[in-house]
Amino acid sequence: MKANLKTLLVVGALALPLAAFAAEGDSVKTKVGDAVITTKVKAELAKDKTVSATDIKVETDSNGLVQLTGTAKSQAEADKAVVLAKNVKGVTGVKNDIVVTTAH
């Protein structure tokens, strides 16, 4: 019985750092996933000729929520950016904080 308890304690002590490492690995994986989503959204904006990719900034949180900021020349351009972002795999939602300006 003592040997089983000792073995259990040793195994538990060895597994604890592995659990912490896995948690750190998940956060790195999440950050990479966020960066991939951001890159994909930026690529879609760059491919579309009606959207100025240089004037619209893209950020993605750990839940796949994309935030668009910056400026657009028209409401149609801002709306198109939102549609493009929503269609990217992994995006769970889009927060549109794009400001429409007439002077560019």
C-alpha positions in Angstrom: 0.0 0.0 0.0 2.8 2.4 0.9 4.5 1.6 -2.4 1.4 2.4 -4.4 0.9 5.8 -2.6 4.6 6.7 -3.1 4.3 5.8 -6.8 1.1 7.8 -7.1 2.8 10.8 -5.5 5.9 10.5 -7.8 3.7 10.2 -10.9 1.6 13.2 -9.8 4.7 15.3 -9.2 6.1 14.5 -12.6 2.7 15.2 -14.4 2.3 18.6 -12.8 5.0 20.3 -14.9 3.6 18.6 -18.0 0.2 20.1 -17.3 1.7 23.6 -16.9 3.7 23.1 -20.2 0.5 22.1 -22.0 -1.3 25.2 -20.8 1.6 27.4 -22.0 1.5 25.5 -25.3 -2.2 26.2 -25.7 -1.7 29.9 -25.3 1.1 29.9 -27.9 -1.2 27.9 -30.2 -4.0 30.3 -29.6 -1.7 33.3 -30.4 -0.6 31.6 -33.6 -4.2 30.9 -34.5 -5.1 34.6 -33.9 -2.2 35.7 -36.1 -3.3 33.3 -38.9 -6.9 34.7 -38.8 -5.6 38.3 -38.9 -3.3 37.5 -41.8 -6.1 35.8 -43.7 -8.4 38.7 -43.2 -5.7 41.2 -44.3 -5.1 39.1 -47.4 -8.8 39.1 -48.3 -8.9 42.9 -47.9 -5.8 43.3 -50.0 -7.3 41.1 -52.8 -10.5 43.1 -53.0 -10.1 46.2 -55.3 -13.0 48.1 -53.5 -11.3 48.0 -50.1 -8.3 49.9 -49.1 -6.3 47.4 -47.0 -3.7 50.0 -46.0 -6.4 52.1 -44.3 -8.1 49.3 -42.4 -6.4 47.7 -39.4 -7.3 44.1 -38.3 -6.9 42.6 -34.9 -8.2 39.2 -33.7 -8.8 38.1 -30.1 -8.4 34.6 -28.7 -12.0 33.7 -29.5 -11.8 34.5 -33.2 -13.5 37.9 -32.9 -12.0 40.3 -35.5 -11.9 44.0 -34.8 -11.7 46.3 -37.8 -10.5 49.9 -37.3 -9.2 52.7 -39.5 -10.9 54.6 -42.2 -12.9 53.9 -45.3 -13.9 56.2 -48.2 -17.6 55.0 -48.1 -20.0 53.0 -46.0 -20.0 50.5 -48.9 -16.2 50.0 -48.5 -16.6 49.5 -44.7 -19.5 47.1 -45.2 -17.5 45.1 -47.8 -14.5 44.8 -45.3 -16.9 43.4 -42.7 -18.3 40.8 -45.2 -14.8 39.8 -46.3 -13.7 39.4 -42.7 -16.8 37.3 -41.8 -16.1 34.9 -44.6 -12.6 34.0 -43.3 -12.5 30.5 -41.7 -12.0 30.8 -37.9 -13.7 34.2 -37.6 -16.5 34.0 -35.0 -17.6 37.6 -35.3 -16.6 41.0 -36.6 -16.6 44.3 -34.6 -16.7 47.2 -37.1 -15.0 50.3 -35.8 -14.2 51.7 -39.2 -14.7 55.4 -39.6 -16.1 56.6 -42.9 -14.4 59.7 -44.2 -15.0 61.6 -47.4 -11.6 63.4 -47.5 -8.8 60.9 -48.2 
